[in-house]
């Protein structure tokens, strides 16, 4: 097989998205739809890829800094877009795989099959097709009496008889490079939209006796294009169900796939159980034998093995093995929980390290702190880390015990195996193995309630 290059058409305005962002940047399964198309082509063995950009190209280039691209200054149709690549493709390229940047559900296996089919049949063009019950909006595949592809007619240009055809064009093709650009020079804008249709190349090849092939995908959802927010939501649903199926087949238990949202880049080890209404996003990795959810959100985290996270939010953090988090905990970015840590209900941890075996069981705020091993943080403890201008650190050494309702005014250090009495406000360092008590002596005023009542009655 000769050298093959990919071209992704991603210059469209996407008016129906009603968005200030280019259509191809809208996420599906946690990634911009353009990224899915790029990855599918690369996994199919196509590493030399050009992206045709137009509307909002600066925003696309901010997101994809390393892509090779050409610019379609005026959006004059798909044929015009592809023609912009004529001089940008390497001279050694013999075949061109053409993809739509707004069709993120295409699978690498299908692209590999399409490329092989094109080469084996010695075709000048091979189009990926699908048969769908409601082909509204899709170009129809026109065949001759012998079943050969003789053209593609766009929906707006189709006759009533042609509109009855169920086999549709996916917008994904493989072309022989030289003949492709020769044909693109022959197309015109005599159609309903006044644009240069790439689909006209198929008819030109047929008229010139050049072989055109078609390969029908078994999964029609692969060819789904996205033109509005409704289609975006449907594509996202399909992508996430695919991901859930992939995980379940690999040994992960997902109790309710319909209510579980897992991004395509997430990695989860076998024998972990995901409970309903859980959202796992970004580049999260979760080890084996974990229990996650229900009603839990995890974003860009690494979670060890045999860890339980219930009804909590965990963001951009590292959670060790054998940990217990929640219910109703909030783990904010840059937090590290070592192994066997407990973070209980209504606890917020921010930019802190909690050492192995330490516990923050409930109703506490720990921010900008470093807590060593086997520390116990009593209920209602807070680290007062902000003085109105700067954030300060709290350090608690191993084995320390912090009593309930304690305020640790940073910067402050609590020594090894030190005790802090409940209700204290600690403003100075506590030496190791010391007891710190920082609260006013209790004072009882006898008869105060009776005297107050009499005064109010008077």
C-alpha positions, 0 to 999 in steps of 0.5 A: 500500500502506498503512503496515506495521509489524512485530511480532517475538514474542520473549517465550518461555522456551525451556525446551529450550535449557537456558540462563540466556539468553533463546533469542533471544540465542543466536547463529546465524552469529555474531549473536543470532537476534533480530538476524537477524530484525530485519535481515530485516524492515528489508531487506524495507522494514519499519522500524517494528518492535515486539519482544514481550519477556518472559523475560529481557527485561533481557538482551535490552535490554542487547544491543538498546538501541534496539529498540521493545518491549512486554512480555508479563508472562505467557506465555499464547500467541502470540495473547496476545503479539501482543495486547500490541501493540494500543495500541503500534502507530501509528494510521497502521499498516494492515498488521502483519507478524508474525515469530518471534524464534526463526526466524533463517533467514527471508530479506528477499526472502521477506518482501518477496514475502509483503507484496506478495502480501498487498496485491495479493490484498487479503487480511485475512491471508496466511500463509507456508507450506512443504512439508516431508517431516517436519512433526513439531511444526509446525502444519498448513495446513487447506484446503477443497475449493477450496484456500482456507485455512480454518484452521491446526491445531497439531500437538498438536491435530491429528487423525491425518488432519490429521497427514498434511498436509505443508504447515505454518505458518511462524509468519510472517504479514501481517494487516490491522491492524483485523481482526487485533485484533478477531479476537484478542479472540475467541480462547480457550484451548480447546486442548491447551496451554491458550494463546491461539493466534494461529493461531485468527485464521485460522479466525475470518477464514475463518468470517467470510468474510474472505479468507485467503491463503497463500504457500509458500516455495521454501526450507523451511529459512527457516521453521526454528524453534529450540527446542534446541541441536541445532536451533541447531547445524543453523540455524548450519550452514545460515546459514554455508553460505549465507554461504559460497555468497554469498562464492563467488558474489562471487569468493572461493575457499573450498576446503572450505565444509563446514569453513570457518566465516564469520560473516554480518557478514564482508566478503571481497573477490574473489580471496581464498582461504580454506583449510580449517578457518578461522574468521572471526568478527565484523565482519572485513573482508579485502581482495582476493588474500589467502590465509587458513588453514588452521587460522586464526581471525580475529575483528573484524579488518581485513586489507589486500590480498595478505596471507597468514595461516597457522595463526594466531590474529588478534584485534581488530587491523588487518593491512596489505597484503602482510603475512605472518603465521604459521604459529602466530602469535598477534596479540592485540587492539589490534595494528596491522601496517603494510604489508609486515610479517612476523610469523613462527612462534611469535610473539605480538604484543599491543597493539603497532604494527609499522611498514612493512617490519619483521620479527618472524620467529620465537619472540618476544613483543612487547607494548605496543610501538611499532616503526617502519619496517624494524626486524628483531627477532631470534629469542627477543626479548621486551619485558618490559612488566610490572613486576608492577604496571604495563604499560610501553612499548617504542619501537624507532625505524626501521632498528634491529636487535635481536639474537636472545635479547634482553630489552628491559626497558620503559620503554625506547627503541632509537634509529634504526638502533641495533644490540642485540647478541644475548643482551643484557638492555637496561634503558636507552635506546640512542642512534641508530646505537649498538651496545648490549651488555649481557651478562656477559663469557664465562668458560671454566673449563678441565677443569671436566667432568673435575673434576666427574666425579671428584668425583661418583665419589668 
